[in-house]
Amino acid sequence: MIHKRTPGVLLIACALALGGCTTMLTSMTNARALEVGEVQASANLQANLHSEAIGGLVEGVRAIEQQFESNSGEQISEEEFRGWLDGVLLFSLFAPGVGPEFGARVGVSDGLLEGVDVGLRTDLSVVRGDVKLQLWEDTRGQALSTSVAYTHHLGVASGVIEYATFSSFSRGDVELQLLWDLQSNDFVRFTIAPRIIVGRISVESTFPQDILARLPEQLRQYDPSRLFQDEWIVQYGGNATVMAGYKYVWLAFDMGIYGTSFRPEVLGSRRDYSGGAIAIGAGLSGNYAF
């Protein structure tokens, strides 16, 4: 049994300040590699929503209403406490968001198959770099390419949660994407891009080890750095992108649908935080060949 006044309640409440561990789920590009020296710049607004966040909010509010706002003074079971904790963490880690994204691409080679270009994108919380290789194209407007990318998260958790848990969080994603294009005329491009993202969330304890070693065993169980361990998160799905314009300026619409597999260990118990996500983006893309 866990009493309402346990230090863990106050500690986990700080998780509401988490910045979130969501990654960039829009694509906003097509299968054709840029020509050598051709540059593309893009800016768009995106919104994302995770089913985990909705479930977490509902469960968290329900638990607070039923237990934590009660004046009965009764103890709370471990199952009830973990249910509340799951709700808080799910909404914190997968909170819905709306914000800008900026990107740039440049063609670097035409000596390998149909060409290679590289890109860099950011939404100010992550930085994503990728290399795209165009594999094939035909005279009917179809093209096929593949890309590999690495995403570095600038902030997985806020300073508040890192301070409260004596932990330092970091995350990096590796992804593989396949892009298929259909361009039947000079004014509209349509792209379908299946994609898999594998992320590693790393947690490093910043709790002074000399002090921890001197604590009694019954107090070490409350070491806040044990809240999370290093974990893998996998997201799989794809994007559909429509671009309308001509030559130098394009208006782009993008939708991504993804499933998430995430089963972290939280306070020594394996939890299932899997679910789904949808991301929508719209913006402008400009091309210029030097």
SVG drawing of the C-alpha trace seen along z (x, -y; Angstrom):
<svg xmlns="http://www.w3.org/2000/svg" viewBox="-14 -30 45 35">
<polyline fill="none" stroke="black" stroke-width="0.4" points="0.0,0.0 1.2,-3.6 0.1,-6.4 -1.2,-9.6 1.6,-11.6 4.4,-9.5 7.2,-11.6 6.6,-9.8 3.3,-11.6 5.0,-15.0 7.9,-13.7 5.7,-12.2 3.5,-15.3 6.5,-17.1 6.2,-14.9 3.5,-17.2 6.3,-19.6 7.8,-17.1 8.6,-18.5 7.5,-15.3 9.4,-12.7 7.5,-13.0 9.5,-13.0 8.9,-14.7 6.1,-12.7 5.6,-14.9 7.5,-14.3 7.0,-17.3 9.1,-16.0 8.9,-13.8 10.8,-10.9 12.8,-12.8 16.3,-13.7 17.3,-17.3 19.8,-18.0 23.4,-18.8 23.4,-22.4 19.6,-22.6 18.4,-23.9 15.0,-23.6 13.8,-25.5 10.5,-24.8 8.5,-26.2 5.3,-24.7 2.9,-24.5 2.3,-21.1 -0.1,-19.6 0.1,-16.2 -2.1,-14.1 -1.3,-10.9 -4.0,-8.4 -1.7,-7.8 -2.2,-11.4 -6.0,-11.2 -6.1,-8.0 -3.6,-9.4 -5.6,-12.5 -8.8,-10.6 -7.3,-8.1 -5.3,-10.8 -8.4,-13.0 -10.4,-10.0 -7.8,-8.8 -7.5,-12.3 -11.3,-12.6 -11.6,-9.2 -8.6,-9.0 -6.3,-12.0 -9.0,-14.6 -10.7,-12.3 -10.5,-13.5 -11.0,-10.1 -7.4,-9.6 -7.5,-6.0 -4.4,-4.5 -4.0,-4.2 -3.1,-0.8 -0.1,-0.3 -2.3,0.5 -4.3,-2.8 -1.1,-4.8 0.5,-3.2 -2.7,-3.9 -2.6,-7.5 1.2,-7.6 0.5,-6.0 -2.0,-8.7 0.3,-11.5 3.2,-10.2 1.3,-9.3 -0.1,-12.8 3.2,-14.4 5.3,-12.3 2.8,-12.4 1.2,-15.8 -0.4,-17.1 1.4,-19.9 1.2,-22.6 4.2,-24.5 6.4,-25.5 8.9,-23.3 11.7,-24.5 13.8,-22.6 16.4,-22.8 17.7,-20.3 20.4,-20.3 21.4,-18.0 24.9,-16.6 25.4,-13.9 24.0,-12.5 26.6,-9.7 24.7,-7.1 21.6,-5.6 19.1,-8.6 20.8,-11.0 21.4,-11.8 20.3,-14.8 20.6,-15.6 18.2,-17.5 18.0,-19.1 14.8,-19.9 13.9,-21.2 10.8,-22.1 13.0,-23.8 12.8,-20.8 14.4,-18.3 17.0,-18.4 16.7,-15.8 19.2,-15.1 18.7,-12.7 20.2,-11.3 17.9,-10.4 18.8,-8.1 16.6,-8.1 16.4,-4.5 14.3,-4.7 11.9,-6.8 10.0,-6.3 8.4,-8.3 4.9,-8.2 5.9,-10.4 6.6,-7.7 9.7,-7.7 11.0,-5.6 13.6,-6.5 14.8,-5.6 16.2,-7.7 17.9,-7.1 17.8,-9.8 18.9,-10.6 17.0,-12.8 18.5,-14.4 16.1,-15.6 17.2,-18.9 15.0,-18.3 13.2,-15.1 12.3,-16.3 12.1,-19.8 14.6,-21.1 12.0,-20.7 11.6,-17.0 15.4,-16.5 16.0,-18.4 13.2,-16.6 14.4,-13.1 18.1,-13.7 18.3,-12.5 19.5,-13.7 17.4,-12.6 18.5,-12.3 17.0,-10.7 18.1,-9.8 16.1,-8.3 17.2,-6.3 14.7,-5.9 14.2,-4.3 11.8,-5.7 10.6,-4.6 9.1,-7.2 7.0,-6.6 6.0,-9.6 3.4,-10.1 3.6,-13.3 1.2,-13.2 1.7,-16.9 3.9,-19.9 1.6,-21.3 0.7,-18.5 2.9,-15.9 1.7,-13.0 3.9,-11.0 3.3,-8.0 6.1,-7.3 6.1,-4.3 8.5,-4.8 9.8,-3.2 11.5,-5.1 13.5,-3.5 14.3,-5.7 16.5,-5.2 15.6,-7.2 18.7,-7.3 18.6,-8.3 21.7,-9.1 21.4,-9.6 22.8,-12.8 22.1,-11.9 25.4,-12.2 26.5,-8.6 28.5,-9.2 25.4,-10.4 23.3,-7.6 25.7,-5.0 25.4,-6.4 21.6,-6.2 19.8,-3.3 18.4,-0.7 14.8,-1.7 15.5,-5.2 17.3,-4.1 14.0,-2.8 12.9,-6.4 15.9,-7.3 14.0,-9.5 16.5,-8.6 14.9,-5.1 11.8,-6.5 12.9,-5.7 15.5,-3.4 17.0,-3.5 14.2,-2.4 13.5,-1.8 10.5,-3.3 9.4,-2.2 7.0,-4.1 5.8,-2.7 3.4,-4.0 3.7,-6.4 2.9,-9.8 0.9,-11.0 2.1,-14.3 0.4,-16.4 2.4,-19.3 0.7,-21.8 2.6,-24.6 5.0,-25.2 8.8,-25.1 10.0,-27.3 7.2,-27.5 5.0,-24.7 2.2,-24.5 2.5,-21.2 0.0,-19.3 1.1,-16.3 -0.6,-13.7 1.2,-11.0 -0.4,-8.1 1.7,-6.0 1.5,-3.3 3.7,-3.4 5.3,-0.5 6.6,-1.7 6.9,0.5 9.1,-1.3 10.0,-0.2 8.6,-2.8 9.5,-2.4 10.5,1.2 7.3,2.2 7.0,2.8 4.2,0.6 2.5,0.6 2.4,-2.9 1.8,-1.8 -0.8,-3.6 -1.2,-5.6 -0.5,-9.1 -1.6,-11.4 0.3,-14.4 -0.9,-17.0 1.3,-19.7 0.8,-22.5 3.3,-25.0 5.4,-26.3 8.4,-24.9 10.7,-26.9 13.2,-25.4 16.1,-27.2 18.9,-25.7 22.3,-27.5"/>
</svg>
